[in-house]
Amino acid sequence: MNTNSLIEGRKADSARRGQRVIKAINAARRDGTVINVSGIARQAGVDRAFLYRHKDLLA
């Protein structure tokens, strides 16, 4: 297996998880739900550390 393919796979996985986070944030806004790290992470199916590593999503 090529190192580049591993890196690309990881990037693709991160992008998919990022999209799930954005969908969870949009749903919370639409529903008037309180937005916090734990709740969004739970809804998106990611761990809180994922959000803390991606400052753009955390903002």
PDBQT receptor file of N, H, CA, C and O in Angstrom, charges set to zero:
ATOM      1  N   MET A   1       0.845  -1.184   0.000  1.00  0.00    +0.000 N 
ATOM      2  CA  MET A   1       0.000   0.000   0.000  1.00  0.00    +0.000 C 
ATOM      3  C   MET A   1       0.883   1.237   0.000  1.00  0.00    +0.000 C 
ATOM      4  O   MET A   1       1.925   1.269   0.654  1.00  0.00    +0.000 OA
ATOM      5  N   ASN A   2       0.476   2.211  -0.708  1.00  0.00    +0.000 N 
ATOM      6  H   ASN A   2      -0.371   2.186  -1.239  1.00  0.00    +0.000 HD
ATOM      7  CA  ASN A   2       1.201   3.451  -0.896  1.00  0.00    +0.000 C 
ATOM      8  C   ASN A   2       0.894   4.426   0.233  1.00  0.00    +0.000 C 
ATOM      9  O   ASN A   2      -0.252   4.531   0.670  1.00  0.00    +0.000 OA
ATOM     10  N   THR A   3       1.907   5.134   0.705  1.00  0.00    +0.000 N 
ATOM     11  H   THR A   3       2.838   5.049   0.350  1.00  0.00    +0.000 HD
ATOM     12  CA  THR A   3       1.718   6.129   1.764  1.00  0.00    +0.000 C 
ATOM     13  C   THR A   3       0.758   7.223   1.319  1.00  0.00    +0.000 C 
ATOM     14  O   THR A   3      -0.048   7.703   2.115  1.00  0.00    +0.000 OA
ATOM     15  N   ASN A   4       0.838   7.617   0.064  1.00  0.00    +0.000 N 
ATOM     16  H   ASN A   4       1.492   7.226  -0.584  1.00  0.00    +0.000 HD
ATOM     17  CA  ASN A   4      -0.055   8.659  -0.441  1.00  0.00    +0.000 C 
ATOM     18  C   ASN A   4      -1.514   8.234  -0.376  1.00  0.00    +0.000 C 
ATOM     19  O   ASN A   4      -2.384   9.049  -0.072  1.00  0.00    +0.000 OA
ATOM     20  N   SER A   5      -1.787   6.978  -0.655  1.00  0.00    +0.000 N 
ATOM     21  H   SER A   5      -1.080   6.315  -0.901  1.00  0.00    +0.000 HD
ATOM     22  CA  SER A   5      -3.171   6.512  -0.600  1.00  0.00    +0.000 C 
ATOM     23  C   SER A   5      -3.680   6.496   0.839  1.00  0.00    +0.000 C 
ATOM     24  O   SER A   5      -4.861   6.745   1.083  1.00  0.00    +0.000 OA
ATOM     25  N   LEU A   6      -2.799   6.206   1.786  1.00  0.00    +0.000 N 
ATOM     26  H   LEU A   6      -1.840   6.004   1.587  1.00  0.00    +0.000 HD
ATOM     27  CA  LEU A   6      -3.194   6.266   3.200  1.00  0.00    +0.000 C 
ATOM     28  C   LEU A   6      -3.529   7.695   3.620  1.00  0.00    +0.000 C 
ATOM     29  O   LEU A   6      -4.508   7.937   4.325  1.00  0.00    +0.000 OA
ATOM     30  N   ILE A   7      -2.712   8.617   3.181  1.00  0.00    +0.000 N 
ATOM     31  H   ILE A   7      -1.917   8.420   2.608  1.00  0.00    +0.000 HD
ATOM     32  CA  ILE A   7      -2.947  10.031   3.508  1.00  0.00    +0.000 C 
ATOM     33  C   ILE A   7      -4.249  10.509   2.879  1.00  0.00    +0.000 C 
ATOM     34  O   ILE A   7      -5.045  11.187   3.529  1.00  0.00    +0.000 OA
ATOM     35  N   GLU A   8      -4.464  10.159   1.623  1.00  0.00    +0.000 N 
ATOM     36  H   GLU A   8      -3.818   9.608   1.095  1.00  0.00    +0.000 HD
ATOM     37  CA  GLU A   8      -5.698  10.566   0.939  1.00  0.00    +0.000 C 
ATOM     38  C   GLU A   8      -6.930   9.958   1.602  1.00  0.00    +0.000 C 
ATOM     39  O   GLU A   8      -7.963  10.617   1.723  1.00  0.00    +0.000 OA
ATOM     40  N   GLY A   9      -6.822   8.703   2.032  1.00  0.00    +0.000 N 
ATOM     41  H   GLY A   9      -5.983   8.167   1.934  1.00  0.00    +0.000 HD
ATOM     42  CA  GLY A   9      -7.932   8.061   2.730  1.00  0.00    +0.000 C 
ATOM     43  C   GLY A   9      -8.253   8.759   4.037  1.00  0.00    +0.000 C 
ATOM     44  O   GLY A   9      -9.421   8.941   4.383  1.00  0.00    +0.000 OA
ATOM     45  N   ARG A  10      -7.228   9.145   4.755  1.00  0.00    +0.000 N 
ATOM     46  H   ARG A  10      -6.279   8.997   4.475  1.00  0.00    +0.000 HD
ATOM     47  CA  ARG A  10      -7.426   9.857   6.024  1.00  0.00    +0.000 C 
ATOM     48  C   ARG A  10      -8.075  11.218   5.792  1.00  0.00    +0.000 C 
ATOM     49  O   ARG A  10      -8.965  11.624   6.539  1.00  0.00    +0.000 OA
ATOM     50  N   LYS A  11      -7.630  11.916   4.761  1.00  0.00    +0.000 N 
ATOM     51  H   LYS A  11      -6.907  11.586   4.154  1.00  0.00    +0.000 HD
ATOM     52  CA  LYS A  11      -8.222  13.213   4.427  1.00  0.00    +0.000 C 
ATOM     53  C   LYS A  11      -9.694  13.056   4.053  1.00  0.00    +0.000 C 
ATOM     54  O   LYS A  11     -10.533  13.861   4.458  1.00  0.00    +0.000 OA
ATOM     55  N   ALA A  12      -9.999  12.024   3.286  1.00  0.00    +0.000 N 
ATOM     56  H   ALA A  12      -9.318  11.370   2.957  1.00  0.00    +0.000 HD
ATOM     57  CA  ALA A  12     -11.389  11.797   2.878  1.00  0.00    +0.000 C 
ATOM     58  C   ALA A  12     -12.261  11.482   4.090  1.00  0.00    +0.000 C 
ATOM     59  O   ALA A  12     -13.390  11.963   4.182  1.00  0.00    +0.000 OA
ATOM     60  N   ASP A  13     -11.748  10.683   5.015  1.00  0.00    +0.000 N 
ATOM     61  H   ASP A  13     -10.831  10.292   4.940  1.00  0.00    +0.000 HD
ATOM     62  CA  ASP A  13     -12.492  10.354   6.226  1.00  0.00    +0.000 C 
ATOM     63  C   ASP A  13     -12.737  11.607   7.064  1.00  0.00    +0.000 C 
ATOM     64  O   ASP A  13     -13.833  11.811   7.585  1.00  0.00    +0.000 OA
ATOM     65  N   SER A  14     -11.721  12.428   7.185  1.00  0.00    +0.000 N 
ATOM     66  H   SER A  14     -10.831  12.262   6.761  1.00  0.00    +0.000 HD
ATOM     67  CA  SER A  14     -11.853  13.669   7.945  1.00  0.00    +0.000 C 
ATOM     68  C   SER A  14     -12.884  14.596   7.302  1.00  0.00    +0.000 C 
ATOM     69  O   SER A  14     -13.657  15.249   8.002  1.00  0.00    +0.000 OA
ATOM     70  N   ALA A  15     -12.892  14.650   5.978  1.00  0.00    +0.000 N 
ATOM     71  H   ALA A  15     -12.264  14.119   5.410  1.00  0.00    +0.000 HD
ATOM     72  CA  ALA A  15     -13.862  15.493   5.271  1.00  0.00    +0.000 C 
ATOM     73  C   ALA A  15     -15.287  14.984   5.496  1.00  0.00    +0.000 C 
ATOM     74  O   ALA A  15     -16.207  15.778   5.692  1.00  0.00    +0.000 OA
ATOM     75  N   ARG A  16     -15.470  13.652   5.468  1.00  0.00    +0.000 N 
ATOM     76  H   ARG A  16     -14.722  13.007   5.308  1.00  0.00    +0.000 HD
ATOM     77  CA  ARG A  16     -16.808  13.086   5.717  1.00  0.00    +0.000 C 
ATOM     78  C   ARG A  16     -17.274  13.409   7.134  1.00  0.00    +0.000 C 
ATOM     79  O   ARG A  16     -18.430  13.777   7.344  1.00  0.00    +0.000 OA
ATOM     80  N   ARG A  17     -16.378  13.270   8.096  1.00  0.00    +0.000 N 
ATOM     81  H   ARG A  17     -15.439  12.970   7.925  1.00  0.00    +0.000 HD
ATOM     82  CA  ARG A  17     -16.761  13.586   9.480  1.00  0.00    +0.000 C 
ATOM     83  C   ARG A  17     -17.047  15.077   9.627  1.00  0.00    +0.000 C 
ATOM     84  O   ARG A  17     -17.956  15.466  10.361  1.00  0.00    +0.000 OA
ATOM     85  N   GLY A  18     -16.276  15.912   8.934  1.00  0.00    +0.000 N 
ATOM     86  H   GLY A  18     -15.538  15.596   8.339  1.00  0.00    +0.000 HD
ATOM     87  CA  GLY A  18     -16.522  17.354   8.975  1.00  0.00    +0.000 C 
ATOM     88  C   GLY A  18     -17.896  17.700   8.430  1.00  0.00    +0.000 C 
ATOM     89  O   GLY A  18     -18.578  18.571   8.971  1.00  0.00    +0.000 OA
ATOM     90  N   GLN A  19     -18.305  17.030   7.371  1.00  0.00    +0.000 N 
ATOM     91  H   GLN A  19     -17.751  16.323   6.932  1.00  0.00    +0.000 HD
ATOM     92  CA  GLN A  19     -19.634  17.264   6.799  1.00  0.00    +0.000 C 
ATOM     93  C   GLN A  19     -20.734  16.853   7.778  1.00  0.00    +0.000 C 
ATOM     94  O   GLN A  19     -21.764  17.521   7.874  1.00  0.00    +0.000 OA
ATOM     95  N   ARG A  20     -20.517  15.756   8.502  1.00  0.00    +0.000 N 
ATOM     96  H   ARG A  20     -19.681  15.213   8.425  1.00  0.00    +0.000 HD
ATOM     97  CA  ARG A  20     -21.507  15.335   9.501  1.00  0.00    +0.000 C 
ATOM     98  C   ARG A  20     -21.616  16.358  10.620  1.00  0.00    +0.000 C 
ATOM     99  O   ARG A  20     -22.706  16.599  11.139  1.00  0.00    +0.000 OA
ATOM    100  N   VAL A  21     -20.489  16.963  10.996  1.00  0.00    +0.000 N 
ATOM    101  H   VAL A  21     -19.604  16.767  10.575  1.00  0.00    +0.000 HD
ATOM    102  CA  VAL A  21     -20.506  18.003  12.030  1.00  0.00    +0.000 C 
ATOM    103  C   VAL A  21     -21.290  19.210  11.535  1.00  0.00    +0.000 C 
ATOM    104  O   VAL A  21     -22.116  19.752  12.270  1.00  0.00    +0.000 OA
ATOM    105  N   ILE A  22     -21.049  19.631  10.323  1.00  0.00    +0.000 N 
ATOM    106  H   ILE A  22     -20.378  19.192   9.726  1.00  0.00    +0.000 HD
ATOM    107  CA  ILE A  22     -21.760  20.789   9.759  1.00  0.00    +0.000 C 
ATOM    108  C   ILE A  22     -23.259  20.512   9.701  1.00  0.00    +0.000 C 
ATOM    109  O   ILE A  22     -24.062  21.389  10.021  1.00  0.00    +0.000 OA
ATOM    110  N   LYS A  23     -23.643  19.305   9.297  1.00  0.00    +0.000 N 
ATOM    111  H   LYS A  23     -22.991  18.593   9.037  1.00  0.00    +0.000 HD
ATOM    112  CA  LYS A  23     -25.062  18.952   9.265  1.00  0.00    +0.000 C 
ATOM    113  C   LYS A  23     -25.662  18.998  10.667  1.00  0.00    +0.000 C 
ATOM    114  O   LYS A  23     -26.789  19.462  10.839  1.00  0.00    +0.000 OA
ATOM    115  N   ALA A  24     -24.929  18.525  11.667  1.00  0.00    +0.000 N 
ATOM    116  H   ALA A  24     -24.013  18.148  11.528  1.00  0.00    +0.000 HD
ATOM    117  CA  ALA A  24     -25.419  18.533  13.047  1.00  0.00    +0.000 C 
ATOM    118  C   ALA A  24     -25.575  19.967  13.558  1.00  0.00    +0.000 C 
ATOM    119  O   ALA A  24     -26.544  20.278  14.250  1.00  0.00    +0.000 OA
ATOM    120  N   ILE A  25     -24.633  20.832  13.222  1.00  0.00    +0.000 N 
ATOM    121  H   ILE A  25     -23.846  20.580  12.660  1.00  0.00    +0.000 HD
ATOM    122  CA  ILE A  25     -24.718  22.240  13.637  1.00  0.00    +0.000 C 
ATOM    123  C   ILE A  25     -25.920  22.905  12.972  1.00  0.00    +0.000 C 
ATOM    124  O   ILE A  25     -26.676  23.615  13.636  1.00  0.00    +0.000 OA
ATOM    125  N   ASN A  26     -26.103  22.688  11.686  1.00  0.00    +0.000 N 
ATOM    126  H   ASN A  26     -25.489  22.112  11.147  1.00  0.00    +0.000 HD
ATOM    127  CA  ASN A  26     -27.237  23.272  10.968  1.00  0.00    +0.000 C 
ATOM    128  C   ASN A  26     -28.570  22.786  11.538  1.00  0.00    +0.000 C 
ATOM    129  O   ASN A  26     -29.512  23.567  11.673  1.00  0.00    +0.000 OA
ATOM    130  N   ALA A  27     -28.647  21.507  11.868  1.00  0.00    +0.000 N 
ATOM    131  H   ALA A  27     -27.882  20.872  11.758  1.00  0.00    +0.000 HD
ATOM    132  CA  ALA A  27     -29.875  20.962  12.448  1.00  0.00    +0.000 C 
ATOM    133  C   ALA A  27     -30.143  21.583  13.818  1.00  0.00    +0.000 C 
ATOM    134  O   ALA A  27     -31.288  21.894  14.146  1.00  0.00    +0.000 OA
ATOM    135  N   ALA A  28     -29.099  21.764  14.613  1.00  0.00    +0.000 N 
ATOM    136  H   ALA A  28     -28.169  21.511  14.347  1.00  0.00    +0.000 HD
ATOM    137  CA  ALA A  28     -29.269  22.371  15.938  1.00  0.00    +0.000 C 
ATOM    138  C   ALA A  28     -29.739  23.811  15.815  1.00  0.00    +0.000 C 
ATOM    139  O   ALA A  28     -30.598  24.253  16.579  1.00  0.00    +0.000 OA
ATOM    140  N   ARG A  29     -29.184  24.543  14.864  1.00  0.00    +0.000 N 
ATOM    141  H   ARG A  29     -28.487  24.185  14.243  1.00  0.00    +0.000 HD
ATOM    142  CA  ARG A  29     -29.625  25.930  14.641  1.00  0.00    +0.000 C 
ATOM    143  C   ARG A  29     -31.096  25.970  14.220  1.00  0.00    +0.000 C 
ATOM    144  O   ARG A  29     -31.885  26.769  14.724  1.00  0.00    +0.000 OA
ATOM    145  N   ARG A  30     -31.435  25.094  13.293  1.00  0.00    +0.000 N 
ATOM    146  H   ARG A  30     -30.794  24.445  12.884  1.00  0.00    +0.000 HD
ATOM    147  CA  ARG A  30     -32.800  25.055  12.766  1.00  0.00    +0.000 C 
ATOM    148  C   ARG A  30     -33.798  24.699  13.868  1.00  0.00    +0.000 C 
ATOM    149  O   ARG A  30     -34.886  25.270  13.940  1.00  0.00    +0.000 OA
ATOM    150  N   ASP A  31     -33.415  23.745  14.727  1.00  0.00    +0.000 N 
ATOM    151  H   ASP A  31     -32.532  23.281  14.669  1.00  0.00    +0.000 HD
ATOM    152  CA  ASP A  31     -34.316  23.286  15.785  1.00  0.00    +0.000 C 
ATOM    153  C   ASP A  31     -34.283  24.142  17.040  1.00  0.00    +0.000 C 
ATOM    154  O   ASP A  31     -35.107  23.969  17.938  1.00  0.00    +0.000 OA
ATOM    155  N   GLY A  32     -33.325  25.071  17.103  1.00  0.00    +0.000 N 
ATOM    156  H   GLY A  32     -32.655  25.211  16.373  1.00  0.00    +0.000 HD
ATOM    157  CA  GLY A  32     -33.204  25.908  18.291  1.00  0.00    +0.000 C 
ATOM    158  C   GLY A  32     -32.547  25.201  19.461  1.00  0.00    +0.000 C 
ATOM    159  O   GLY A  32     -32.684  25.623  20.609  1.00  0.00    +0.000 OA
ATOM    160  N   THR A  33     -31.835  24.129  19.169  1.00  0.00    +0.000 N 
ATOM    161  H   THR A  33     -31.723  23.786  18.236  1.00  0.00    +0.000 HD
ATOM    162  CA  THR A  33     -31.139  23.357  20.194  1.00  0.00    +0.000 C 
ATOM    163  C   THR A  33     -29.883  24.099  20.622  1.00  0.00    +0.000 C 
ATOM    164  O   THR A  33     -29.236  24.764  19.812  1.00  0.00    +0.000 OA
ATOM    165  N   VAL A  34     -29.543  23.981  21.901  1.00  0.00    +0.000 N 
ATOM    166  H   VAL A  34     -30.068  23.441  22.558  1.00  0.00    +0.000 HD
ATOM    167  CA  VAL A  34     -28.311  24.576  22.397  1.00  0.00    +0.000 C 
ATOM    168  C   VAL A  34     -27.135  23.889  21.711  1.00  0.00    +0.000 C 
ATOM    169  O   VAL A  34     -27.077  22.663  21.610  1.00  0.00    +0.000 OA
ATOM    170  N   ILE A  35     -26.207  24.708  21.246  1.00  0.00    +0.000 N 
ATOM    171  H   ILE A  35     -26.255  25.703  21.327  1.00  0.00    +0.000 HD
ATOM    172  CA  ILE A  35     -25.046  24.167  20.541  1.00  0.00    +0.000 C 
ATOM    173  C   ILE A  35     -23.868  24.136  21.496  1.00  0.00    +0.000 C 
ATOM    174  O   ILE A  35     -23.425  25.172  21.991  1.00  0.00    +0.000 OA
ATOM    175  N   ASN A  36     -23.360  22.924  21.750  1.00  0.00    +0.000 N 
ATOM    176  H   ASN A  36     -23.720  22.082  21.347  1.00  0.00    +0.000 HD
ATOM    177  CA  ASN A  36     -22.135  22.767  22.521  1.00  0.00    +0.000 C 
ATOM    178  C   ASN A  36     -21.329  21.619  21.929  1.00  0.00    +0.000 C 
ATOM    179  O   ASN A  36     -21.843  20.833  21.133  1.00  0.00    +0.000 OA
ATOM    180  N   VAL A  37     -20.078  21.531  22.316  1.00  0.00    +0.000 N 
ATOM    181  H   VAL A  37     -19.660  22.169  22.962  1.00  0.00    +0.000 HD
ATOM    182  CA  VAL A  37     -19.171  20.555  21.717  1.00  0.00    +0.000 C 
ATOM    183  C   VAL A  37     -19.677  19.131  21.913  1.00  0.00    +0.000 C 
ATOM    184  O   VAL A  37     -19.706  18.345  20.966  1.00  0.00    +0.000 OA
ATOM    185  N   SER A  38     -20.071  18.798  23.124  1.00  0.00    +0.000 N 
ATOM    186  H   SER A  38     -20.047  19.436  23.894  1.00  0.00    +0.000 HD
ATOM    187  CA  SER A  38     -20.505  17.424  23.402  1.00  0.00    +0.000 C 
ATOM    188  C   SER A  38     -21.737  17.045  22.591  1.00  0.00    +0.000 C 
ATOM    189  O   SER A  38     -21.791  15.957  22.017  1.00  0.00    +0.000 OA
ATOM    190  N   GLY A  39     -22.719  17.928  22.539  1.00  0.00    +0.000 N 
ATOM    191  H   GLY A  39     -22.675  18.812  23.005  1.00  0.00    +0.000 HD
ATOM    192  CA  GLY A  39     -23.950  17.634  21.815  1.00  0.00    +0.000 C 
ATOM    193  C   GLY A  39     -23.729  17.491  20.322  1.00  0.00    +0.000 C 
ATOM    194  O   GLY A  39     -24.271  16.582  19.695  1.00  0.00    +0.000 OA
ATOM    195  N   ILE A  40     -22.940  18.379  19.753  1.00  0.00    +0.000 N 
ATOM    196  H   ILE A  40     -22.500  19.118  20.263  1.00  0.00    +0.000 HD
ATOM    197  CA  ILE A  40     -22.677  18.311  18.317  1.00  0.00    +0.000 C 
ATOM    198  C   ILE A  40     -21.866  17.064  17.990  1.00  0.00    +0.000 C 
ATOM    199  O   ILE A  40     -22.147  16.384  17.004  1.00  0.00    +0.000 OA
ATOM    200  N   ALA A  41     -20.869  16.761  18.804  1.00  0.00    +0.000 N 
ATOM    201  H   ALA A  41     -20.641  17.314  19.605  1.00  0.00    +0.000 HD
ATOM    202  CA  ALA A  41     -20.070  15.563  18.579  1.00  0.00    +0.000 C 
ATOM    203  C   ALA A  41     -20.944  14.315  18.638  1.00  0.00    +0.000 C 
ATOM    204  O   ALA A  41     -20.805  13.414  17.810  1.00  0.00    +0.000 OA
ATOM    205  N   ARG A  42     -21.834  14.266  19.607  1.00  0.00    +0.000 N 
ATOM    206  H   ARG A  42     -21.946  14.998  20.280  1.00  0.00    +0.000 HD
ATOM    207  CA  ARG A  42     -22.732  13.113  19.745  1.00  0.00    +0.000 C 
ATOM    208  C   ARG A  42     -23.624  12.985  18.520  1.00  0.00    +0.000 C 
ATOM    209  O   ARG A  42     -23.767  11.892  17.973  1.00  0.00    +0.000 OA
ATOM    210  N   GLN A  43     -24.223  14.083  18.083  1.00  0.00    +0.000 N 
ATOM    211  H   GLN A  43     -24.107  14.971  18.528  1.00  0.00    +0.000 HD
ATOM    212  CA  GLN A  43     -25.120  14.059  16.924  1.00  0.00    +0.000 C 
ATOM    213  C   GLN A  43     -24.385  13.665  15.646  1.00  0.00    +0.000 C 
ATOM    214  O   GLN A  43     -24.934  12.963  14.797  1.00  0.00    +0.000 OA
ATOM    215  N   ALA A  44     -23.146  14.121  15.517  1.00  0.00    +0.000 N 
ATOM    216  H   ALA A  44     -22.700  14.692  16.206  1.00  0.00    +0.000 HD
ATOM    217  CA  ALA A  44     -22.374  13.864  14.297  1.00  0.00    +0.000 C 
ATOM    218  C   ALA A  44     -21.683  12.508  14.327  1.00  0.00    +0.000 C 
ATOM    219  O   ALA A  44     -21.205  12.034  13.297  1.00  0.00    +0.000 OA
ATOM    220  N   GLY A  45     -21.627  11.887  15.488  1.00  0.00    +0.000 N 
ATOM    221  H   GLY A  45     -22.016  12.273  16.325  1.00  0.00    +0.000 HD
ATOM    222  CA  GLY A  45     -20.958  10.596  15.590  1.00  0.00    +0.000 C 
ATOM    223  C   GLY A  45     -19.443  10.696  15.550  1.00  0.00    +0.000 C 
ATOM    224  O   GLY A  45     -18.762   9.802  15.046  1.00  0.00    +0.000 OA
ATOM    225  N   VAL A  46     -18.923  11.794  16.088  1.00  0.00    +0.000 N 
ATOM    226  H   VAL A  46     -19.476  12.520  16.497  1.00  0.00    +0.000 HD
ATOM    227  CA  VAL A  46     -17.473  11.980  16.166  1.00  0.00    +0.000 C 
ATOM    228  C   VAL A  46     -17.104  12.208  17.629  1.00  0.00    +0.000 C 
ATOM    229  O   VAL A  46     -17.969  12.495  18.456  1.00  0.00    +0.000 OA
ATOM    230  N   ASP A  47     -15.821  12.080  17.941  1.00  0.00    +0.000 N 
ATOM    231  H   ASP A  47     -15.118  11.847  17.269  1.00  0.00    +0.000 HD
ATOM    232  CA  ASP A  47     -15.407  12.373  19.302  1.00  0.00    +0.000 C 
ATOM    233  C   ASP A  47     -15.129  13.865  19.445  1.00  0.00    +0.000 C 
ATOM    234  O   ASP A  47     -14.872  14.561  18.463  1.00  0.00    +0.000 OA
ATOM    235  N   ARG A  48     -15.183  14.336  20.674  1.00  0.00    +0.000 N 
ATOM    236  H   ARG A  48     -15.391  13.770  21.472  1.00  0.00    +0.000 HD
ATOM    237  CA  ARG A  48     -14.970  15.765  20.917  1.00  0.00    +0.000 C 
ATOM    238  C   ARG A  48     -13.593  16.215  20.462  1.00  0.00    +0.000 C 
ATOM    239  O   ARG A  48     -13.425  17.351  20.017  1.00  0.00    +0.000 OA
ATOM    240  N   ALA A  49     -12.605  15.334  20.568  1.00  0.00    +0.000 N 
ATOM    241  H   ALA A  49     -12.741  14.411  20.929  1.00  0.00    +0.000 HD
ATOM    242  CA  ALA A  49     -11.248  15.684  20.146  1.00  0.00    +0.000 C 
ATOM    243  C   ALA A  49     -11.209  16.061  18.661  1.00  0.00    +0.000 C 
ATOM    244  O   ALA A  49     -10.415  16.909  18.255  1.00  0.00    +0.000 OA
ATOM    245  N   PHE A  50     -12.063  15.432  17.858  1.00  0.00    +0.000 N 
ATOM    246  H   PHE A  50     -12.709  14.744  18.188  1.00  0.00    +0.000 HD
ATOM    247  CA  PHE A  50     -12.124  15.788  16.438  1.00  0.00    +0.000 C 
ATOM    248  C   PHE A  50     -12.467  17.264  16.284  1.00  0.00    +0.000 C 
ATOM    249  O   PHE A  50     -11.869  17.962  15.466  1.00  0.00    +0.000 OA
ATOM    250  N   LEU A  51     -13.418  17.734  17.060  1.00  0.00    +0.000 N 
ATOM    251  H   LEU A  51     -13.905  17.167  17.725  1.00  0.00    +0.000 HD
ATOM    252  CA  LEU A  51     -13.804  19.145  16.971  1.00  0.00    +0.000 C 
ATOM    253  C   LEU A  51     -12.682  20.052  17.464  1.00  0.00    +0.000 C 
ATOM    254  O   LEU A  51     -12.431  21.102  16.873  1.00  0.00    +0.000 OA
ATOM    255  N   TYR A  52     -12.010  19.660  18.532  1.00  0.00    +0.000 N 
ATOM    256  H   TYR A  52     -12.213  18.806  19.012  1.00  0.00    +0.000 HD
ATOM    257  CA  TYR A  52     -10.920  20.487  19.051  1.00  0.00    +0.000 C 
ATOM    258  C   TYR A  52      -9.724  20.518  18.106  1.00  0.00    +0.000 C 
ATOM    259  O   TYR A  52      -8.974  21.494  18.098  1.00  0.00    +0.000 OA
ATOM    260  N   ARG A  53      -9.533  19.471  17.312  1.00  0.00    +0.000 N 
ATOM    261  H   ARG A  53     -10.143  18.678  17.318  1.00  0.00    +0.000 HD
ATOM    262  CA  ARG A  53      -8.443  19.462  16.330  1.00  0.00    +0.000 C 
ATOM    263  C   ARG A  53      -8.777  20.291  15.090  1.00  0.00    +0.000 C 
ATOM    264  O   ARG A  53      -7.879  20.710  14.360  1.00  0.00    +0.000 OA
ATOM    265  N   HIS A  54     -10.072  20.527  14.856  1.00  0.00    +0.000 N 
ATOM    266  H   HIS A  54     -10.801  20.187  15.449  1.00  0.00    +0.000 HD
ATOM    267  CA  HIS A  54     -10.506  21.282  13.676  1.00  0.00    +0.000 C 
ATOM    268  C   HIS A  54     -11.123  22.601  14.141  1.00  0.00    +0.000 C 
ATOM    269  O   HIS A  54     -12.335  22.716  14.323  1.00  0.00    +0.000 OA
ATOM    270  N   LYS A  55     -10.262  23.575  14.324  1.00  0.00    +0.000 N 
ATOM    271  H   LYS A  55      -9.278  23.482  14.177  1.00  0.00    +0.000 HD
ATOM    272  CA  LYS A  55     -10.696  24.870  14.863  1.00  0.00    +0.000 C 
ATOM    273  C   LYS A  55     -11.767  25.536  14.003  1.00  0.00    +0.000 C 
ATOM    274  O   LYS A  55     -12.607  26.273  14.519  1.00  0.00    +0.000 OA
ATOM    275  N   ASP A  56     -11.741  25.278  12.691  1.00  0.00    +0.000 N 
ATOM    276  H   ASP A  56     -11.059  24.679  12.272  1.00  0.00    +0.000 HD
ATOM    277  CA  ASP A  56     -12.758  25.862  11.818  1.00  0.00    +0.000 C 
ATOM    278  C   ASP A  56     -14.148  25.345  12.170  1.00  0.00    +0.000 C 
ATOM    279  O   ASP A  56     -15.118  26.100  12.109  1.00  0.00    +0.000 OA
ATOM    280  N   LEU A  57     -14.258  24.074  12.534  1.00  0.00    +0.000 N 
ATOM    281  H   LEU A  57     -13.470  23.461  12.584  1.00  0.00    +0.000 HD
ATOM    282  CA  LEU A  57     -15.550  23.516  12.931  1.00  0.00    +0.000 C 
ATOM    283  C   LEU A  57     -15.928  23.956  14.339  1.00  0.00    +0.000 C 
ATOM    284  O   LEU A  57     -17.104  24.160  14.643  1.00  0.00    +0.000 OA
ATOM    285  N   LEU A  58     -14.936  24.098  15.179  1.00  0.00    +0.000 N 
ATOM    286  H   LEU A  58     -13.981  23.932  14.932  1.00  0.00    +0.000 HD
ATOM    287  CA  LEU A  58     -15.177  24.507  16.561  1.00  0.00    +0.000 C 
ATOM    288  C   LEU A  58     -15.713  25.937  16.625  1.00  0.00    +0.000 C 
ATOM    289  O   LEU A  58     -16.520  26.267  17.494  1.00  0.00    +0.000 OA
ATOM    290  N   ALA A  59     -15.266  26.765  15.712  1.00  0.00    +0.000 N 
ATOM    291  H   ALA A  59     -14.610  26.497  15.006  1.00  0.00    +0.000 HD
ATOM    292  CA  ALA A  59     -15.708  28.159  15.690  1.00  0.00    +0.000 C 
ATOM    293  C   ALA A  59     -17.195  28.212  15.389  1.00  0.00    +0.000 C 
ATOM    294  O   ALA A  59     -17.773  29.297  15.324  1.00  0.00    +0.000 OA
TER     295      ALA A  59
